[in-house]
Amino acid sequence: MKTRRQALRMFGGTAALIGLPGLTFAAAPPEPRANDRRLVFMFLRGGMDGLSAVAPFGDSQYAVQRGPLAVPAPGTPGGALNLDGHFGLSPHLAEMHKLFAARELSVLHAVASPYRERSHFDAQNLLENGMIKPFGREAGWLNVALGTAERARGSTQPKTLGFALGPHVPLVLRGPAQIGSWSPSKLPVPDADLLDRLEALYRDDMLLGRSFAVAREAQAMMDGHDPGGMGSRTSPVVELAKAAGEILGRPDGPRVATIDFGGWDTHISQQGEYSQLTRNLRLLDRSVAVLKTTLGPVWQHTVVLIVTEFGRAVAPNGSGGTDHGTGGAAFVVGGAVRGGRVISDWPGLVQRALHEGRDLRPTLDMRALFKAALAAQLGLGEAALETDVFPDSRAVRPLDGLFA
């Protein structure tokens, strides 16, 4: 297996960059305007098993520690999709593997937020609020970032820059900055005359007036969108990915969208054709492909962050699944990503290297990814990132060279 000394060091030794052999980059395209850039935040809630999604088959301890849950090496039945000779994607992520080969996807491994316990609620709250402890503030870091970007624009007219796709607005997008939301509904849309009357009624209401206007704006964006248009068996997360592409693909539309994808808490029966993990990985793969297709030419200026609150324990439990862990994997995908790379200061899976003797030890702070994405896609500077968006994060440097 590759040792940490053998890996090419980046970021002052805090992470290793493991790339495709002979990796070269084409000439950079013309710099897009600030309002061309798009950012999607997809939260895999429940704790995705990073050691199944991105198998470190080159680590000699992987098969030993994982036992029956180890993804076979590339070239064997059901084997991983090779990335660099050391890591491989789950065989259920075939479309994402194509994006890696096209240098539109990079993988982060042994990554985590500052949280080191194993509560879903606390871990999700901390990852979304941008602080160093759960419930450190009521606003989410992405909302704070949008507000900072809006103030930098100097506009006196508020603009809906962020959009939540799903039945709830996640914490990461809650806060003082104006955002919109949309979720598929089976209820009929009220007729235009009724909506006009309601708009007139609420127009002067300080609390409801703007909220109603944003809701109408959201409906206008989705006019003609058929929740069943991709077939009655379409998964909700795939439908939300399609809606995100339609909303962000509008020239005058929002620049940021969030997608919640739950169901990653795989305590039992992870393995198998019909397991929850297999189903979710396939849905994730399809959702990314649908998002790219729906965005069309906007894809080349888009970054998609795919993260989870924590990884899973290295060893299987007695139910054929895995329990809550610490270090995990994340994906960065999009036309604005300098992809085709695995970014990891890999700590190894030998027993003495594990966090608390059971988890993959994190060596990369998730905020380094978030900072780099906000700088590239929203134009936020170092001072705003360290003071407003992620307080107490001065020691965490943004990942360098990840975005075009």
C-alpha positions as CSV (number, residue, x, y, z in Angstrom):
1,M,0.0,0.0,0.0
2,K,1.1,3.6,-0.4
3,T,2.5,5.2,2.7
4,R,2.1,8.8,3.7
5,R,5.7,9.5,2.9
6,Q,5.2,8.2,-0.7
7,A,2.2,10.5,-1.3
8,L,2.6,13.9,-2.9
9,R,2.2,16.5,-0.1
10,M,-0.2,19.4,-0.4
11,F,-1.4,22.2,1.8
12,G,1.6,22.3,4.1
13,G,1.5,18.5,4.8
14,T,-2.0,18.4,5.9
15,A,-3.3,16.3,3.0
16,A,-1.9,14.1,0.3
17,L,-2.9,14.4,-3.3
18,I,-3.1,11.0,-5.1
19,G,-3.8,11.6,-8.8
20,L,-4.3,9.6,-11.9
21,P,-1.0,8.5,-13.6
22,G,0.3,11.2,-15.9
23,L,-2.5,13.6,-15.0
24,T,-2.4,16.8,-16.9
25,F,-4.8,19.7,-17.2
26,A,-6.1,21.4,-20.3
27,A,-5.9,25.2,-20.7
28,A,-8.2,27.0,-18.3
29,P,-11.5,28.2,-19.9
30,P,-12.3,31.9,-19.8
31,E,-13.0,33.1,-16.2
32,P,-16.8,33.0,-15.6
33,R,-18.6,36.0,-14.2
34,A,-19.4,35.8,-10.5
35,N,-23.1,35.3,-11.3
36,D,-22.4,32.4,-13.6
37,R,-21.1,30.2,-10.8
38,R,-23.4,27.7,-9.0
39,L,-23.0,25.7,-5.8
40,V,-25.0,22.7,-4.7
41,F,-24.8,21.3,-1.2
42,M,-26.0,17.7,-0.9
43,F,-26.2,16.3,2.6
44,L,-26.2,12.5,3.0
45,R,-27.9,12.3,6.4
46,G,-27.3,9.3,8.6
47,G,-23.6,8.8,8.2
48,M,-22.5,7.3,4.8
49,D,-20.1,4.4,5.1
50,G,-17.1,6.0,3.4
51,L,-15.2,2.7,3.5
52,S,-17.8,1.1,1.2
53,A,-18.4,4.2,-1.0
54,V,-14.7,4.7,-1.5
55,A,-12.9,1.5,-0.8
56,P,-9.1,1.7,0.2
57,F,-8.4,-1.7,-1.4
58,G,-4.7,-0.9,-1.5
59,D,-4.5,-0.8,2.3
60,S,-3.6,-4.4,3.3
61,Q,-5.7,-4.0,6.5
62,Y,-8.9,-3.1,4.6
63,A,-10.0,-6.7,3.9
64,V,-8.8,-7.8,7.3
65,Q,-10.7,-5.2,9.3
66,R,-13.8,-5.1,7.2
67,G,-14.3,-8.8,6.7
68,P,-17.4,-9.6,4.7
69,L,-18.2,-5.9,4.2
70,A,-14.9,-5.2,2.3
71,V,-15.5,-4.2,-1.3
72,P,-13.4,-6.5,-3.5
73,A,-10.5,-5.2,-5.4
74,P,-10.9,-4.0,-9.0
75,G,-11.0,-6.7,-11.6
76,T,-12.9,-9.2,-9.4
77,P,-16.7,-9.8,-9.4
78,G,-18.4,-6.9,-7.7
79,G,-15.1,-5.2,-7.4
80,A,-14.4,-1.5,-6.8
81,L,-14.0,0.9,-9.7
82,N,-10.4,1.8,-9.7
83,L,-9.4,5.4,-9.1
84,D,-5.7,5.4,-8.5
85,G,-4.5,2.0,-7.7
86,H,-5.2,2.5,-3.9
87,F,-8.8,3.7,-3.7
88,G,-11.8,2.7,-5.7
89,L,-15.4,3.7,-5.9
90,S,-18.3,1.4,-5.1
91,P,-19.4,-0.6,-8.1
92,H,-22.8,1.1,-7.7
93,L,-21.3,4.5,-8.5
94,A,-20.6,3.9,-12.2
95,E,-21.7,7.4,-13.4
96,M,-19.6,9.1,-10.8
97,H,-16.7,7.0,-11.9
98,K,-17.1,8.3,-15.4
99,L,-17.0,11.9,-14.0
100,F,-13.8,11.1,-12.2
101,A,-12.3,9.9,-15.4
102,A,-13.5,13.1,-17.1
103,R,-11.8,15.1,-14.3
104,E,-15.1,16.4,-13.0
105,L,-15.0,14.6,-9.7
106,S,-12.6,14.5,-6.8
107,V,-12.8,12.4,-3.7
108,L,-11.8,13.3,-0.2
109,H,-11.1,10.5,2.3
110,A,-10.4,10.4,6.0
111,V,-12.3,13.7,6.3
112,A,-14.6,14.9,9.1
113,S,-16.0,18.0,10.8
114,P,-14.6,19.1,14.1
115,Y,-17.1,16.8,15.8
116,R,-15.7,13.7,17.6
117,E,-18.7,12.1,19.2
118,R,-21.3,9.9,17.5
119,S,-24.7,11.6,17.8
120,H,-26.5,12.2,14.5
121,F,-28.3,15.3,15.9
122,D,-25.2,16.9,17.3
123,A,-23.0,16.0,14.3
124,Q,-25.5,17.3,11.8
125,N,-26.1,20.5,13.7
126,L,-22.4,21.2,14.0
127,L,-21.7,20.5,10.3
128,E,-24.5,22.9,9.3
129,N,-24.0,25.7,11.8
130,G,-20.3,26.2,10.9
131,M,-19.1,26.5,14.5
132,I,-16.9,24.2,16.6
133,K,-19.7,22.9,18.8
134,P,-23.3,21.8,18.3
135,F,-26.0,24.4,18.6
136,G,-23.4,27.2,18.6
137,R,-25.7,29.4,16.6
138,E,-29.1,29.3,15.0
139,A,-28.0,30.3,11.5
140,G,-26.3,28.0,9.0
141,W,-22.9,28.7,7.4
142,L,-24.3,28.7,3.9
143,N,-26.9,31.3,4.8
144,V,-24.3,33.4,6.5
145,A,-22.1,33.1,3.3
146,L,-25.0,34.1,1.1
147,G,-25.7,37.2,3.3
148,T,-22.0,38.2,3.1
149,A,-22.0,37.7,-0.7
150,E,-25.2,39.8,-1.0
151,R,-23.7,42.7,1.0
152,A,-20.6,42.6,-1.1
153,R,-22.8,43.1,-4.2
154,G,-24.0,46.3,-2.7
155,S,-27.5,45.8,-3.9
156,T,-30.4,47.6,-2.1
157,Q,-32.8,45.0,-3.5
158,P,-32.7,41.6,-1.7
159,K,-32.3,38.7,-4.1
160,T,-33.1,35.1,-3.5
161,L,-29.6,33.6,-4.0
162,G,-30.2,30.3,-2.2
163,F,-32.9,27.6,-2.6
164,A,-33.7,24.6,-0.5
165,L,-35.0,21.6,-2.4
166,G,-37.1,19.3,-0.2
167,P,-39.9,19.3,2.4
168,H,-37.8,21.3,4.9
169,V,-35.2,24.1,4.9
170,P,-32.1,22.6,6.4
171,L,-30.2,24.4,9.1
172,V,-27.3,25.1,6.8
173,L,-29.5,27.4,4.8
174,R,-31.5,29.0,7.6
175,G,-30.7,32.5,8.8
176,P,-31.3,36.2,7.9
177,A,-30.4,36.0,4.2
178,Q,-33.4,35.6,2.0
179,I,-33.8,32.1,0.6
180,G,-36.5,30.2,-1.2
181,S,-37.7,26.6,-1.1
182,W,-39.5,24.0,-3.2
183,S,-40.8,20.5,-2.8
184,P,-42.9,18.3,-5.1
185,S,-46.6,18.4,-4.1
186,K,-49.5,16.3,-5.2
187,L,-51.9,19.2,-4.3
188,P,-53.2,21.3,-7.2
189,V,-51.8,24.8,-7.7
190,P,-54.3,27.5,-6.9
191,D,-55.6,29.4,-9.9
192,A,-53.9,32.7,-10.9
193,D,-56.8,34.9,-9.8
194,L,-56.7,33.6,-6.3
195,L,-52.9,34.0,-6.1
196,D,-53.2,37.6,-7.4
197,R,-55.7,38.4,-4.7
198,L,-53.6,36.9,-2.0
199,E,-50.6,38.8,-3.2
200,A,-52.5,42.1,-3.0
201,L,-53.7,41.1,0.5
202,Y,-50.2,40.4,1.8
203,R,-48.3,43.1,-0.2
204,D,-48.0,45.5,2.8
205,D,-47.5,42.9,5.4
206,M,-43.9,43.1,6.8
207,L,-43.8,39.4,7.8
208,L,-45.8,37.7,5.1
209,G,-45.4,40.0,2.1
210,R,-41.9,39.0,1.1
211,S,-42.4,35.3,2.0
212,F,-45.4,35.1,-0.3
213,A,-43.5,36.8,-3.1
214,V,-40.7,34.4,-2.8
215,A,-43.1,31.5,-2.9
216,R,-44.6,32.8,-6.1
217,E,-41.2,33.2,-7.5
218,A,-40.4,29.6,-6.7
219,Q,-43.6,28.4,-8.4
220,A,-42.9,30.5,-11.4
221,M,-39.4,28.9,-11.7
222,M,-41.1,25.4,-11.6
223,D,-43.9,26.1,-14.0
224,G,-44.2,23.2,-16.3
225,H,-42.2,21.0,-14.0
226,D,-44.0,17.6,-13.7
227,P,-43.0,15.8,-10.5
228,G,-44.0,12.6,-12.3
229,G,-42.4,13.5,-15.6
230,M,-39.5,11.2,-15.1
231,G,-41.8,8.3,-14.4
232,S,-43.9,7.4,-11.4
233,R,-41.1,5.3,-9.9
234,T,-38.7,8.3,-9.7
235,S,-37.1,8.6,-6.3
236,P,-37.7,11.8,-4.4
237,V,-33.9,12.6,-4.3
238,V,-33.6,12.1,-8.1
239,E,-36.6,14.4,-8.6
240,L,-35.0,17.0,-6.3
241,A,-31.7,16.8,-8.3
242,K,-33.7,17.5,-11.4
243,A,-35.5,20.4,-9.9
244,A,-32.1,21.8,-8.6
245,G,-30.8,21.7,-12.2
246,E,-33.9,23.5,-13.5
247,I,-33.7,26.2,-10.9
248,L,-30.0,26.8,-11.0
249,G,-30.0,26.6,-14.8
250,R,-32.0,29.8,-15.1
251,P,-29.8,32.8,-16.0
252,D,-31.6,35.0,-13.5
253,G,-32.2,32.3,-10.9
254,P,-30.5,31.4,-7.6
255,R,-26.9,30.5,-7.4
256,V,-27.0,28.0,-4.5
257,A,-29.2,25.0,-3.8
258,T,-29.3,22.4,-1.1
259,I,-30.6,18.8,-1.3
260,D,-31.2,16.6,1.7
261,F,-30.8,12.8,1.1
262,G,-31.6,10.8,4.2
263,G,-31.4,7.1,5.0
264,W,-27.6,6.5,5.3
265,D,-27.7,5.0,8.9
266,T,-26.8,1.4,8.0
267,H,-26.7,-0.5,11.2
268,I,-28.0,-3.7,9.7
269,S,-27.5,-5.7,6.5
270,Q,-25.3,-3.3,4.5
271,Q,-24.3,-5.9,1.9
272,G,-26.5,-7.3,-0.8
273,E,-28.3,-6.3,-4.0
274,Y,-31.4,-5.0,-2.2
275,S,-29.7,-3.5,0.9
276,Q,-30.3,0.1,2.0
277,L,-26.7,1.1,1.3
278,T,-26.8,-0.4,-2.2
279,R,-30.0,1.4,-3.0
280,N,-28.8,4.7,-1.7
281,L,-25.5,4.5,-3.6
282,R,-27.4,3.9,-6.8
283,L,-29.7,6.8,-6.1
284,L,-26.8,9.1,-5.4
285,D,-25.2,8.0,-8.7
286,R,-28.3,8.7,-10.6
287,S,-29.0,12.0,-8.9
288,V,-25.6,13.3,-9.8
289,A,-26.1,12.3,-13.4
290,V,-29.5,13.8,-13.6
291,L,-28.2,17.1,-12.1
292,K,-25.5,17.4,-14.7
293,T,-27.9,16.7,-17.5
294,T,-30.5,19.2,-16.3
295,L,-28.0,21.9,-15.6
296,G,-26.8,21.8,-19.2
297,P,-24.2,24.4,-20.1
298,V,-24.3,25.8,-16.5
299,W,-22.7,22.6,-15.3
300,Q,-19.3,23.9,-16.4
301,H,-19.5,26.6,-13.7
302,T,-21.0,24.4,-11.1
303,V,-19.6,22.8,-7.9
304,V,-21.5,20.1,-6.0
305,L,-20.4,19.2,-2.5
306,I,-21.6,15.8,-1.3
307,V,-21.0,15.3,2.4
308,T,-22.2,13.3,5.4
309,E,-22.1,14.0,9.2
310,F,-19.6,11.2,10.0
311,G,-18.3,7.9,8.7
312,R,-18.9,4.4,10.1
313,A,-16.9,2.2,12.4
314,V,-14.2,0.2,10.5
315,A,-15.3,-3.3,11.8
316,P,-18.8,-4.7,11.0
317,N,-21.2,-5.1,13.9
318,G,-23.1,-8.3,14.7
319,S,-26.0,-7.4,12.4
320,G,-24.1,-7.2,9.2
321,G,-23.9,-3.4,9.3
322,T,-21.7,-0.7,10.8
323,D,-22.1,1.6,13.7
324,H,-21.5,5.3,14.0
325,G,-17.9,6.3,13.3
326,T,-15.7,9.4,12.7
327,G,-13.6,9.8,9.6
328,G,-15.4,9.3,6.3
329,A,-15.5,10.2,2.6
330,A,-16.9,13.2,0.6
331,F,-17.3,14.0,-3.0
332,V,-16.7,17.2,-5.0
333,V,-18.2,17.1,-8.5
334,G,-18.9,19.6,-11.2
335,G,-17.6,21.2,-14.3
336,A,-15.8,23.8,-12.2
337,V,-13.9,21.1,-10.3
338,R,-10.3,20.2,-11.1
339,G,-11.1,16.5,-10.6
340,G,-9.6,13.1,-11.3
341,R,-8.0,13.1,-7.8
342,V,-8.2,11.5,-4.4
343,I,-7.3,13.9,-1.7
344,S,-6.3,12.1,1.5
345,D,-3.5,12.1,4.1
346,W,-4.4,8.4,4.5
347,P,-3.8,7.3,8.2
348,G,-4.1,3.6,7.5
349,L,-6.4,0.9,9.0
350,V,-3.9,-0.9,11.2
351,Q,-5.5,-1.2,14.6
352,R,-3.1,1.3,16.4
353,A,-3.9,4.0,13.8
354,L,-7.7,3.9,14.3
355,H,-9.4,6.7,16.2
356,E,-10.3,5.3,19.6
357,G,-9.4,1.9,18.4
358,R,-12.4,1.6,16.1
359,D,-12.9,4.4,13.6
360,L,-11.0,5.8,10.6
361,R,-8.9,8.6,12.0
362,P,-9.8,11.9,10.3
363,T,-6.8,13.9,8.9
364,L,-8.7,16.5,6.9
365,D,-11.1,19.1,8.2
366,M,-14.3,19.4,6.2
367,R,-14.2,23.2,6.6
368,A,-11.2,23.3,4.3
369,L,-13.4,22.1,1.5
370,F,-16.3,24.4,2.4
371,K,-14.0,27.4,2.6
372,A,-12.4,26.7,-0.8
373,A,-15.9,26.2,-2.4
374,L,-17.2,29.5,-1.0
375,A,-14.2,31.4,-2.1
376,A,-14.4,30.0,-5.6
377,Q,-18.2,30.1,-6.2
378,L,-19.3,33.1,-4.1
379,G,-16.1,35.1,-4.1
380,L,-15.8,35.3,-0.3
381,G,-12.4,36.4,1.1
382,E,-10.3,35.0,3.9
383,A,-11.5,37.5,6.5
384,A,-15.2,36.8,5.9
385,L,-14.7,33.0,5.9
386,E,-12.7,33.1,9.2
387,T,-14.8,35.8,11.0
388,D,-18.4,35.4,9.8
389,V,-18.9,32.0,8.1
390,F,-16.6,29.7,10.1
391,P,-15.6,31.4,13.4
392,D,-12.7,29.8,15.2
393,S,-11.3,28.3,12.0
394,R,-8.2,30.3,11.4
395,A,-6.0,27.2,11.5
396,V,-8.0,25.5,8.8
397,R,-6.7,26.6,5.4
398,P,-8.9,26.3,2.3
399,L,-7.9,23.4,0.0
400,D,-5.8,24.9,-2.8
401,G,-6.2,24.2,-6.5
402,L,-9.4,22.2,-6.2
403,F,-11.6,24.6,-8.3
404,A,-11.2,26.2,-11.7
